Amino acid sequence: MRIKEETKKSIILYILNKIHEGCPTLTKTVSEVFEINRATVYKYMNELIEKGIIRKLKRDQYEIIAQEFRYHLERAKDELDEEADVYRSCFEEHIKNLSLNARGIWDYVFGEMVNNVIEHSEASELDLIIKQDYLCTEVRIIDDGIGIFNKIMKYFNLHSIDDAVNELFKGKLTTDSEHHSGEGIFFSSKLVDEFFIISDNKVFTHNKYSESDIFSIEGLKDIGTAVIMRLSNYTKRQARDVFNQYSDEEGVFIRTVIPLGTIFDSNPVSRSQA
């Protein structure tokens, strides 16, 4: 029986997701779920190996091959003047083959986070690390600036870094109200699958995480602020749906969800903003 191309694509994505999950019975599982023989499963996995998408480690165990791209930008060399220039020179090439909705999400979140570095961080240098495989794209934006939580704490005269992180969870916070609405971080955190801000040994995120995993990531020592974002290359999420979820009929930002448990071991709190 000839397998339709759309069905084959579904099988390929399922195989890759199971590899990502570390499925111990990969061939058997794929064969049973799609009701195809194991020879067909092996054929598809060999095709993935030949295309450089996966590599075989041992019997029925594979890993997805990721590519990594690094960029170092300096303000003194006029490389941190406009986020659009950083996008075009460092990032656009890596997402050009993604779906329109995925590119739209990356356009927004990348621009917002690089703009924060350029206009607010007081950083002289920015390191950009892009890790990409067949399933997912990860972006790390690391600067040597004052640190986002430290800046918020001083600007709003807060008592501690924890208070600054808590304020950021409210979703509409800016130290430059004349030029920015303060919604960029909130919406960025909702648009991607995983979103982390690390600074002063504190973490802002809506995702579950292990501190040992976060702080063991290369390049996070002696930094100002690091932003880590991950998004599936096959996301179905639409940016407009996320914006609409937290806006009124006139497009005004009205609602945030504040998971205080990530800071104070309390339960998540939902509150409305006027």
N, C-alpha and C positions, 0 to 999 in steps of 0.2 A: 504494500500500500504506500503510495506516494504521499508524503507529508506536505501540507500546504506551507507556503513561505511564512505566513503570519503565525502559524502554529509553531514552526521551527524557531522563529524569533522569540516566542514565548518560552519555548523549551530552553533556548540559549540563556535568556535572562534568568530563568529559574535555576539553571545549573550554576551560573555565576553568583547568584544570591546564596545558594547553598554552600558554595565554596567560601564565600565571605563569612557565613555563619559557622564554618568549620564542621559541616555535616560529616559524621564518621562513616556513613553508608551511602555515599554520594550516588554511585551508579545504580544501586538497588532502589534508592528513593526516587530518583528521576524516572527510572523504568516503570515503577509502580504507579506514580502519580499520573503520568501521561500515557500509560498502557502501551509502551513501546518496548522492543527488545533491547537488551543491554548492548548489542552490537551497534545499534543506532546511537545510543548514548556515547559509546566510545568514539564513534565516528565524529560526532559533534565536538567532543572534547579535544580530539586530535586536530580538528579544524581550528579550534581556539588556540591550541599550542602553536600551530603553524603560522597563525596571524600575530603571534606575540602578545596575545591577550592574557593567557595563563601559562604557568609552568608546572610540570609534574614534580612532586617532591618524593613520593613513594607510592606504593600501590593504593589506588583510590583516594589519594590525597594530593591536592593541588593548591596553588595560590595564585591570586590575581596579580598581574604585573602592573606596577604603577610607575609613572614617569614623574620626575621632580624638576622644577624650574625655579631658579633663584635670581633675584634682582636686588641690587643695592643702590639706593638713590640718596643723593646728598643735596641739602639746601644750598650749600655754598657753590654748587655747580649748576644752580638754577634747575634742578631736577624735581623740585617739590613746589612748583609754582601753581599748577592747575591739575586737579584730579583727572580731568579729561585727557591730559597729555600722558599721565601715568597709565590710564586705562588703555589708550591706543598703543603705547610703546611696550607695555608689559603684559597685558591681560587679554586684550581682544582676540588675539590669535588663538588662544587656548580654548575659547568657548564658541568659536564661530560655527562649529558643526553641531552644537546643541540645539534643542528645540527652541522655538520662539519664546515660549513662556519661561523656560530656564534661563535663556539669555536676558530676558527682561528683568528677572529677579536679580541676576548677577550685576546687570547694569546699575540697578538701584543700590544694592548693598555695598558693592565695591566702591562706587562713587561716594556714598555717605561716609564709609569708614576711612577712606583715603583723605577726604575733605577734613575729617576730624583731626587727622595727623597734621595736615598742612596748616589749618587755621587755628587750632586750639592746643596742640600738644607742646608747643615750644621746642619741638624736636629738630635736630640738625641732620638726622639720618633716618632712613626707613629701609627695612629689609622686607622684601616680599617673597614668600615661598608658596609655590603652587604645586600641589600634588594631585595627580589625576590618573584614574584608571577607567576601565570600561563602564563602571557603575557610578562613580562618584567623583566630584571635584572638591578639593579642600583648598582654602586660601588662608594663609597666615600673614597678617600685617603687623609688623613689630617696629616700634620706634624707641628712641632714646630720650623721650621728652620728660615732662614733669610728672606724668602719671595721671590718668583720668580721674581716679578716685581722690587722689590728693588735691587735684585742682578743684574738684567739686566741693570737697570739704573746706578748703580755704575760701573759695568764692562765696559760699553760702554760710560761712562761719559755723560749721557743724562741729560736733564734739569729737567725732571719730571717723575713721575710714569706713567702718560698718554702716554708720549713718549715711555716708555718701553713696554706698552701694544700694542701700535701701531707697534713697531718693531716686536713684536711676531706675529702679524697678517701676516707679510710678509712670514712667513713659513719656513725660513731657518736661524735659529739664535741659536748660541751655545756659551757658555762661556768656552768651552773646545774643540776647533776645532781639536786637535790632536787625540781625542778619539771618537768624536761624530759629525755627519753631521748636526744636528740641525733640522731635519725633523720630529722627533717623535711626537711633539705636533701637528704640522700641520696635519699629516696623521691621528693621533688619533682622532682629532676633526672632520675629514671627515668620518671616519669609523663608528663611533657610531651615534645613533639617536640624542642624546643630549650630549653636552660637555661643561663644565664650569670650569674655573680656577678662584678661588677667593683668593685674597691677598691684604692687605693694603686697604681694602674697595673698590677695583676695581674688575671688572669682565671681563675676556676674554671669548668670546663665539661667535659662528656663529648663535646661536639660539635666538629667541625672548624670553624675560623674564621680569619678574617684580622684581624690586629690593627688594620690601617688601617680596616677596616669597623667593628669594635667601637668603637674610640676616636673615630671620627668621628660617632658617634650623638649627636644633640642632647641636651644636658643632663647630660653625664657629666663635666664639668669641676668641680673644687672640690666634690666630693661626699664623703659618708661611704661609703655602699655603694649599689650599683645592682643590682637583680635584673631580668633580662629573661627572660620565658618565652613560648614560642610553642606553640600546639596547633592541629591541624587541627580545624575545626568538624565534620568527618565521621570523626573517629578511631574505630577499632574497639577501641581499648585499654580494658581493664577494670582499674580500680584494684586489685581483689582479686587479679588475676593477678600484678600487679607485686609486691604485698606478699608473696604466697605464694612467689614466685621467690626472695626473699631472706630467708625465714623458715623455721624448723623447724615440726614438726607442732603445737607449742604456740604458734605465732605469734611466737616470739622471733627477733629479728634476728640472723642468723648470718654473712652473707657480704657482702663488698664486692669491687668490681673497681676497681683503682686505675690509671688511665692516666697513669703518671708522665711519659710522653712529652710531655704538654701543658705540663709544667714544665721537665723536665730533658733533653729530647731522648733519652729512653730508651724501651724497649719497655714496653707495658702489662703490669702485674703483677696477678695474681689471688691473693688471699690470704683465709684464713678468720679470722673473729674469734671468740674464745671467748665 
